[in-house]
Amino acid sequence: MQKVMIKGLAKDEQTLRSLGVTKGAKVMVVGSKLDDVLAISIPTKQDLSDEAASTTNKEPLSQQKMHRKVLDKGMPDDVMPGILDSKEPLPEFPIGWHVK
């Protein structure tokens, strides 16, 4: 991975000609060692197993703290009922029952 710096960081799509590089111009190239790049891009087997284990331990949405807080407040008086597999247009009046 290398980046060209000339009067600031150059975009990846630009060519040296479009950047205005001429003979004798000073250009800085910043890069990483190949070993560093390879170490970052290849996950180990243990990382993959740890990631799989962490996704299975998540608690359900209804038990999470923020969701439980909203559920404990109860339904507002003017809430529209939800009907499974039905599509209803938005109401003509402003929706005022959302919770922040």
C-alpha positions in Angstrom: 0.0 0.0 0.0 1.5 3.3 -1.1 0.1 6.8 -1.2 1.6 9.7 -3.1 1.8 13.1 -1.3 2.4 16.2 -3.4 0.9 19.4 -2.1 -1.2 17.2 0.2 -2.6 13.7 -0.2 -3.3 12.8 -3.8 -6.4 10.8 -4.8 -6.0 7.2 -6.0 -7.6 7.9 -9.4 -5.2 10.8 -10.3 -2.2 10.3 -12.5 1.2 11.9 -11.9 0.6 14.1 -15.0 -2.8 15.4 -13.7 -1.1 16.2 -10.4 1.4 18.4 -12.2 4.5 16.3 -11.5 7.4 17.5 -13.6 11.1 16.7 -13.9 12.8 17.7 -10.6 9.5 17.9 -8.6 9.6 16.6 -5.0 7.1 13.9 -4.3 6.7 11.9 -1.0 5.6 8.3 -1.2 4.2 6.9 2.1 3.7 3.2 2.4 3.6 0.2 4.7 5.9 -2.8 4.8 4.7 -5.9 3.0 4.7 -7.9 6.3 2.5 -5.3 8.0 -0.1 -5.4 5.2 -0.2 -9.2 5.1 -0.5 -9.4 8.9 -3.6 -7.2 8.8 -5.4 -8.7 5.8 -5.2 -12.4 6.8 -7.4 -13.3 9.9 -6.2 -16.2 12.0 -8.4 -19.3 12.6 -8.7 -18.3 16.3 -10.0 -14.8 15.3 -12.7 -16.4 13.1 -13.8 -18.8 15.9 -13.9 -16.0 18.5 -16.0 -13.9 16.1 -18.4 -16.8 15.6 -18.7 -17.4 19.4 -19.4 -13.7 20.1 -22.2 -13.5 17.6 -24.0 -16.6 19.1 -23.9 -15.0 22.6 -25.9 -12.0 21.8 -29.1 -11.5 23.8 -32.4 -11.1 21.9 -33.5 -7.6 21.0 -36.5 -7.7 23.4 -34.1 -8.3 26.3 -31.7 -5.5 25.5 -31.6 -2.5 27.8 -32.7 0.2 25.4 -35.5 -1.9 23.8 -36.7 -3.0 27.3 -36.9 0.7 28.3 -39.3 1.5 25.4 -41.4 -1.6 26.0 -41.8 -0.7 29.7 -43.3 2.7 28.8 -46.1 0.9 27.1 -48.0 1.7 23.9 -49.2 5.3 23.4 -52.9 6.0 23.2 -53.0 7.1 19.6 -50.8 4.3 18.1 -51.9 2.6 14.9 -52.3 -1.2 15.1 -49.9 -3.3 13.2 -51.5 -6.1 11.1 -49.3 -8.9 9.7 -48.8 -9.0 5.9 -50.8 -5.8 5.3 -49.7 -2.7 3.6 -51.3 0.5 4.7 -50.5 4.0 3.4 -49.1 6.6 5.8 -51.8 8.6 7.6 -52.9 12.0 6.5 -52.1 13.5 9.9 -48.6 13.9 11.4 -47.2 10.9 13.2 -46.8 11.9 16.8 -46.3 8.8 18.8 -42.6 8.1 18.1 -40.3 7.9 21.1 -36.9 9.5 21.3 
